[in-house]
Amino acid sequence: MSIRDWPEGERPREKLLARGSGSLSDAELLAVLLGSGVRGKDAIALARELLVGAGSLAVLLSRPDQAVRTVGLGPAKRARIAAALELARRSLAEQLRQQPALENPRDSGDYLRARLRHLPYEVFGCLYLDNRHRVLAFEELFRGTVDGASVHPREVVRACLQHNACAVIFAHNHPSGVAEPSAADRAITRELRDALQLVGVRVLDHLVIGSDEPVSMAARGLL
């Protein structure tokens, strides 16, 4: 039976408009985003298969390319999912810029996790802050493989000066999903901290992004 044959009040799109998005299940919301199914599957069945294949909504959203390949989605549906994820990231970035100041790692953690968690390769980025810890910009500086990214202190210092930053928060992802700071992570953090001290830029934190909550090196006493 096609979704068009369902009672109108049970169709995901009509249900959303009548009762609000909070009334829909994960599969129903995903079905609205997909717009239609594929041959032999309606949008709800396709959405459920995506969620089951990924294992969870969090995994689907963090690694969408890997998840959608399992059900053979076409380019239009893949584009819809990618656009929705990018809108969510930009919304988080806007909220971050509008905050009067960053007070703790949780303030920036959601945004940095949305930016970096889904990537299959390692990325090192900087969140630049002014003297009141307001966000100036986020920039991806170095990109590597699953084995790591080469981080060059001179380039980090140059980028901080270009943004006129007074403080900075580092972030990098572990594609393995395990957000445990390595010995190399600790060493480069100290090296960057010492280099930036020479130009008056404070390192507030270094967040390691994995599949769960980011790990704050400042909270661990590793700065």
VOPAGU-2260 file (C-alpha; in pm, 1 decimal, decimal comma):
REM VOPAGU-2260
SITE   aa  ch    i         X         Y         Z
SITE  MET   A    0       0,0       0,0       0,0
SITE  SER   A    1     131,1     344,5     -94,8
SITE  ILE   A    2     144,7     624,3     164,1
SITE  ARG   A    3    -110,3     803,4     -55,2
SITE  ASP   A    4    -358,9     530,2      40,1
SITE  TRP   A    5    -309,6     585,3     414,6
SITE  PRO   A    6    -565,1     783,1     615,9
SITE  GLU   A    7    -474,5    1149,3     572,0
SITE  GLY   A    8    -406,9    1200,7     943,3
SITE  GLU   A    9    -145,4     923,8     941,0
SITE  ARG   A   10      55,1    1038,1     639,4
SITE  PRO   A   11     387,8    1178,8     765,4
SITE  ARG   A   12     371,6    1512,2     584,3
SITE  GLU   A   13       8,5    1581,6     673,1
SITE  LYS   A   14      69,6    1463,9    1029,7
SITE  LEU   A   15     364,0    1704,5    1060,8
SITE  LEU   A   16     159,3    1998,4     935,5
SITE  ALA   A   17    -136,3    1918,2    1159,8
SITE  ARG   A   18      39,6    1814,3    1482,7
SITE  GLY   A   19     392,4    1953,3    1455,8
SITE  SER   A   20     726,4    1787,9    1384,2
SITE  GLY   A   21     756,5    1660,2    1741,5
SITE  SER   A   22     469,4    1418,9    1682,0
SITE  LEU   A   23     660,2    1223,1    1417,7
SITE  SER   A   24     891,8     930,0    1474,4
SITE  ASP   A   25    1248,9     930,0    1341,4
SITE  ALA   A   26    1138,5     718,4    1044,6
SITE  GLU   A   27     845,2     949,8     968,9
SITE  LEU   A   28    1066,0    1261,1     976,1
SITE  LEU   A   29    1316,8    1093,0     748,3
SITE  ALA   A   30    1033,1     989,1     515,5
SITE  VAL   A   31     920,9    1351,7     485,7
SITE  LEU   A   32    1277,3    1447,7     397,9
SITE  LEU   A   33    1310,4    1171,1     137,5
SITE  GLY   A   34     982,7    1275,2     -22,1
SITE  SER   A   35     911,2     936,9    -181,3
SITE  GLY   A   36    1021,1     579,0    -173,8
SITE  VAL   A   37    1192,8     360,8    -429,1
SITE  ARG   A   38    1057,6      72,6    -632,0
SITE  GLY   A   39     880,4    -169,8    -399,7
SITE  LYS   A   40     920,8      48,7     -87,4
SITE  ASP   A   41     728,9     351,4      30,5
SITE  ALA   A   42     912,5     639,6     198,8
SITE  ILE   A   43     844,0     503,9     549,6
SITE  ALA   A   44     980,3     157,6     465,4
SITE  LEU   A   45    1284,9     316,6     303,3
SITE  ALA   A   46    1343,4     539,8     606,2
SITE  ARG   A   47    1317,0     243,4     842,7
SITE  GLU   A   48    1565,7      46,7     631,6
SITE  LEU   A   49    1807,8     339,8     645,1
SITE  LEU   A   50    1780,5     360,1    1023,6
SITE  VAL   A   51    1817,1     -15,8    1071,8
SITE  GLY   A   52    2112,8     -28,0     834,4
SITE  ALA   A   53    2288,3     255,9    1015,7
SITE  GLY   A   54    2207,1     115,2    1359,4
SITE  SER   A   55    2083,2     446,5    1498,5
SITE  LEU   A   56    1976,6     793,9    1397,1
SITE  ALA   A   57    2303,3     934,5    1535,1
SITE  VAL   A   58    2511,8     706,7    1312,0
SITE  LEU   A   59    2295,1     784,4    1008,9
SITE  LEU   A   60    2343,4    1157,6    1059,7
SITE  SER   A   61    2713,2    1131,9    1142,1
SITE  ARG   A   62    2803,4     906,3     846,2
SITE  PRO   A   63    2524,6     959,7     590,9
SITE  ASP   A   64    2723,7     859,9     280,1
SITE  GLN   A   65    2808,7     522,8     426,2
SITE  ALA   A   66    2450,0     462,4     540,1
SITE  VAL   A   67    2270,6     558,9     220,4
SITE  ARG   A   68    2493,5     338,9       4,2
SITE  THR   A   69    2346,5      32,8     174,0
SITE  VAL   A   70    2001,1      96,7      26,0
SITE  GLY   A   71    2107,4     243,4    -307,7
SITE  LEU   A   72    1956,4     589,8    -283,7
SITE  GLY   A   73    1964,5     802,5    -596,0
SITE  PRO   A   74    2139,3    1140,3    -621,9
SITE  ALA   A   75    1824,9    1345,9    -549,5
SITE  LYS   A   76    1757,3    1175,0    -216,3
SITE  ARG   A   77    2125,5    1180,5    -119,5
SITE  ALA   A   78    2126,0    1553,6    -194,7
SITE  ARG   A   79    1822,3    1610,0      28,6
SITE  ILE   A   80    1990,3    1436,1     322,5
SITE  ALA   A   81    2316,3    1626,0     267,6
SITE  ALA   A   82    2129,7    1958,2     246,9
SITE  ALA   A   83    1938,8    1890,2     568,5
SITE  LEU   A   84    2260,9    1806,7     751,8
SITE  GLU   A   85    2433,5    2120,1     623,6
SITE  LEU   A   86    2137,9    2336,4     731,1
SITE  ALA   A   87    2163,6    2187,0    1081,0
SITE  ARG   A   88    2537,7    2262,0    1093,3
SITE  ARG   A   89    2486,1    2619,4     978,1
SITE  SER   A   90    2211,9    2668,5    1235,6
SITE  LEU   A   91    2448,6    2553,0    1511,1
SITE  ALA   A   92    2720,1    2786,0    1377,9
SITE  GLU   A   93    2479,0    3079,6    1383,7
SITE  GLN   A   94    2373,0    3002,2    1740,5
SITE  LEU   A   95    2738,5    2983,5    1840,1
SITE  ARG   A   96    2818,8    3324,4    1687,2
SITE  GLN   A   97    2520,2    3482,5    1860,8
SITE  GLN   A   98    2627,7    3374,6    2208,7
SITE  PRO   A   99    2768,3    3661,7    2416,7
SITE  ALA   A  100    3065,8    3444,1    2515,8
SITE  LEU   A  101    3178,2    3082,6    2533,1
SITE  GLU   A  102    3192,5    2973,7    2894,2
SITE  ASN   A  103    3261,7    2598,8    2879,9
SITE  PRO   A  104    3343,1    2317,6    2633,4
SITE  ARG   A  105    2975,8    2223,5    2593,0
SITE  ASP   A  106    2904,7    2562,6    2434,1
SITE  SER   A  107    3118,7    2479,1    2130,3
SITE  GLY   A  108    3108,2    2099,6    2148,9
SITE  ASP   A  109    2776,2    2051,5    1966,2
SITE  TYR   A  110    2884,7    2264,4    1672,7
SITE  LEU   A  111    3231,7    2111,9    1642,9
SITE  ARG   A  112    3088,9    1760,9    1667,7
SITE  ALA   A  113    2840,1    1841,3    1388,6
SITE  ARG   A  114    3124,0    1974,8    1173,0
SITE  LEU   A  115    3374,2    1695,1    1226,3
SITE  ARG   A  116    3219,4    1375,3    1358,0
SITE  HIS   A  117    3093,3    1241,0    1024,3
SITE  LEU   A  118    3423,7    1275,9     836,5
SITE  PRO   A  119    3605,6     953,6     736,3
SITE  TYR   A  120    3943,3    1129,5     748,4
SITE  GLU   A  121    4109,7    1329,2    1024,3
SITE  VAL   A  122    4068,4    1706,9    1028,2
SITE  PHE   A  123    4225,9    1966,1    1257,1
SITE  GLY   A  124    4037,9    2293,8    1292,9
SITE  CYS   A  125    4044,1    2615,2    1494,8
SITE  LEU   A  126    3760,6    2810,4    1650,1
SITE  TYR   A  127    3885,0    3169,2    1670,1
SITE  LEU   A  128    3763,2    3392,9    1954,0
SITE  ASP   A  129    3795,4    3760,0    2042,6
SITE  ASN   A  130    3906,1    3896,0    2379,9
SITE  ARG   A  131    3556,3    3835,6    2523,1
SITE  HIS   A  132    3551,8    3475,6    2396,4
SITE  ARG   A  133    3297,7    3555,5    2126,6
SITE  VAL   A  134    3324,6    3346,5    1810,9
SITE  LEU   A  135    3498,9    3508,4    1515,1
SITE  ALA   A  136    3515,3    3209,0    1281,7
SITE  PHE   A  137    3583,5    2839,6    1248,8
SITE  GLU   A  138    3840,7    2715,9     999,3
SITE  GLU   A  139    3953,4    2372,9     889,5
SITE  LEU   A  140    4332,3    2401,1     875,1
SITE  PHE   A  141    4472,5    2053,9     815,2
SITE  ARG   A  142    4329,1    1741,3     661,1
SITE  GLY   A  143    4475,8    1395,6     680,7
SITE  THR   A  144    4384,7    1030,3     662,3
SITE  VAL   A  145    4246,2     797,0     925,5
SITE  ASP   A  146    4605,0     775,5    1054,4
SITE  GLY   A  147    4625,8    1144,2    1142,1
SITE  ALA   A  148    4679,1    1495,4    1013,1
SITE  SER   A  149    5006,2    1683,7    1012,3
SITE  VAL   A  150    4964,2    2004,3    1213,3
SITE  HIS   A  151    5213,6    2286,1    1155,4
SITE  PRO   A  152    5243,1    2539,4    1441,6
SITE  ARG   A  153    5363,4    2818,1    1211,2
SITE  GLU   A  154    5045,9    2789,7    1002,9
SITE  VAL   A  155    4826,9    2792,6    1314,6
SITE  VAL   A  156    4998,8    3107,1    1444,3
SITE  ARG   A  157    4957,9    3274,3    1105,5
SITE  ALA   A  158    4587,6    3187,0    1090,4
SITE  CYS   A  159    4522,5    3321,6    1441,1
SITE  LEU   A  160    4690,3    3650,2    1351,2
SITE  GLN   A  161    4494,5    3675,9    1025,8
SITE  HIS   A  162    4168,6    3640,3    1218,3
SITE  ASN   A  163    4290,3    3882,1    1487,7
SITE  ALA   A  164    4207,4    3616,4    1746,3
SITE  CYS   A  165    4280,8    3665,9    2113,6
SITE  ALA   A  166    4196,3    3307,0    2201,8
SITE  VAL   A  167    4143,7    2980,1    2020,9
SITE  ILE   A  168    3982,3    2640,2    2067,9
SITE  PHE   A  169    4135,5    2352,4    1873,6
SITE  ALA   A  170    3932,5    2056,4    1755,5
SITE  HIS   A  171    4009,7    1743,1    1562,3
SITE  ASN   A  172    3821,8    1423,8    1495,1
SITE  HIS   A  173    3913,8    1060,2    1540,0
SITE  PRO   A  174    3750,0     870,1    1250,7
SITE  SER   A  175    3773,1     552,3    1459,7
SITE  GLY   A  176    3504,7     703,2    1684,0
SITE  VAL   A  177    3719,2     676,4    1998,8
SITE  ALA   A  178    3768,4    1028,6    2133,8
SITE  GLU   A  179    4063,1     953,5    2358,3
SITE  PRO   A  180    4353,1    1202,0    2328,5
SITE  SER   A  181    4667,3    1027,9    2210,2
SITE  ALA   A  182    5024,1    1105,8    2315,0
SITE  ALA   A  183    5066,6    1284,8    1980,8
SITE  ASP   A  184    4752,2    1491,8    2048,5
SITE  ARG   A  185    4889,0    1600,7    2384,1
SITE  ALA   A  186    5231,6    1681,2    2240,6
SITE  ILE   A  187    5105,2    1898,4    1953,9
SITE  THR   A  188    4866,2    2079,4    2187,8
SITE  ARG   A  189    5154,0    2180,0    2413,8
SITE  GLU   A  190    5361,3    2282,7    2113,8
SITE  LEU   A  191    5082,1    2499,2    1976,0
SITE  ARG   A  192    5010,6    2650,5    2316,9
SITE  ASP   A  193    5374,7    2751,8    2358,0
SITE  ALA   A  194    5394,5    2897,2    2005,7
SITE  LEU   A  195    5074,6    3100,7    2047,2
SITE  GLN   A  196    5183,3    3236,1    2385,9
SITE  LEU   A  197    5458,1    3422,8    2202,5
SITE  VAL   A  198    5198,4    3622,6    2006,5
SITE  GLY   A  199    4949,6    3668,5    2291,5
SITE  VAL   A  200    4686,9    3415,0    2183,0
SITE  ARG   A  201    4544,1    3193,3    2458,2
SITE  VAL   A  202    4458,8    2827,9    2394,9
SITE  LEU   A  203    4135,3    2764,8    2583,9
SITE  ASP   A  204    4078,1    2402,7    2490,4
SITE  HIS   A  205    4141,1    2120,6    2246,8
SITE  LEU   A  206    3834,8    1905,7    2180,2
SITE  VAL   A  207    3872,1    1553,0    2044,5
SITE  ILE   A  208    3563,8    1452,2    1846,1
SITE  GLY   A  209    3454,5    1089,7    1830,0
SITE  SER   A  210    3123,7     908,7    1801,2
SITE  ASP   A  211    3007,0    1011,2    2149,1
SITE  GLU   A  212    3057,4    1329,4    2350,5
SITE  PRO   A  213    3370,0    1532,3    2263,9
SITE  VAL   A  214    3659,5    1500,3    2506,7
SITE  SER   A  215    3787,0    1830,8    2644,7
SITE  MET   A  216    4162,0    1828,7    2701,3
SITE  ALA   A  217    4123,0    2135,7    2924,5
SITE  ALA   A  218    3877,8    1947,5    3146,1
SITE  ARG   A  219    4128,7    1659,6    3159,9
SITE  GLY   A  220    4402,1    1899,7    3275,3
SITE  LEU   A  221    4605,1    1835,0    2958,5
SITE  LEU   A  222    4666,5    2198,4    2865,2
